[in-house]
Amino acid sequence: MRAMLLTGFGGYEKLEYRPDMPIAAPGEAEVLVKVAACGINNTDLWTREGAYGTNEQSGWQGGAFHFPRIQGADIVGRIVKVGGKVPQERLGARVMVNPTVYAGEGEGLFAAAYIGSERDGGFAEYACVPDSNAHEIDSPLSDAELATFMTAYLTAEHMLNRAEVTADETVLITGASGGVGSALVQLARARGARVVAVIGKEKAGHLAALGVAGVIFRGEADYAGAVQRQLSSSTVDVVADIVGGEQVARLIDLLRVGGRYVTAGAIAGPLVTVDWRKLYLKHLTVLGSTMGTQSESKQIVAYVASGKLKPLLAGVYPLEQLAQAQRDFKQKTHFGKLVIVP
């Protein structure tokens, strides 16, 4: 089969196109998926660049990252072969794949493997995945459109569940033009929450169709004033932050007494300065969140099948152009998801 291999830590030269890779056989509880499309995520670039480390602690599970590796987490395709413990009726099913491979039967995320990290992913013509992770989907959306959802929306859904977001609450979302940020916008709106989005001016127009109640332009000095002008309130119930950095202190100031702050990223910087007294004086809850559970991945598929979520597809690239797709991804000039089609 054709595949793109990540051969080591480094630049785009570490992505090697191979037309002659063997097709893996599914294990007893696995299925072989003929990949129709696979979305690109930050994790693909950060792993290659060594952002998670380049030593024995660099893998998703805390162990070493092994090369060569086929990356690609957001797999969409059809099941073409099944393992011995998988019903034959699964053959031909169109599926969206949850990339998080859980350690046991429970919902816990600890000691989980990740498709495209500990095991080969979807930047190839075929991929073997656990049968339990391949969720059947009935949707008129294209394969590329379906490949825009899983990782970003699973991350976002878990964040909102961790923060227990409910209808009529106001949620401030950072990085709202990115994959997880725009997923947070749509999923919060699906719950009936009001959304205030922090975004760059150049991308603000894209959010109008997603139903945001207010916008704060990134770098604006007075966040509270911007919220007050648009919502007649200077506080919010929840902050869903995937950016981190110097704005964290201002975001905490925006929370009402008893508010919740949930974070799943730190692209603007992992080290922040916060007046710790505000956490206890305002009775705030601060929550960390990573990926999501199997039941949450099924919920995402149900949302997609019902048409509640709008695919935000920014570009499609053939497999051989993965390096160019990653270059374009890193420029962050697009709105929505970039997808590889083998």
Beta strands, then each sheet from edge to edge (+ up, - down):
strand 1: 3-6
strand 2: 15-18
strand 3: 30-39
strand 4: 74-82
strand 5: 94-97
strand 6: 100-101
strand 7: 113-114
strand 8: 126-130
strand 9: 134-136
strand 10: 170-173
strand 11: 194-199
strand 12: 214-217
strand 13: 236-241
strand 14: 255-263
strand 15: 285-288
strand 16: 313-318
strand 17: 337-341
sheet 1: 1+ 2-
sheet 2: 8+ 3- 4+ 5- 9+
sheet 3: 8+ 3- 17+ 16+
sheet 4: 6+ 7-
sheet 5: 12+ 11+ 10+ 13+ 14+ 15+
end
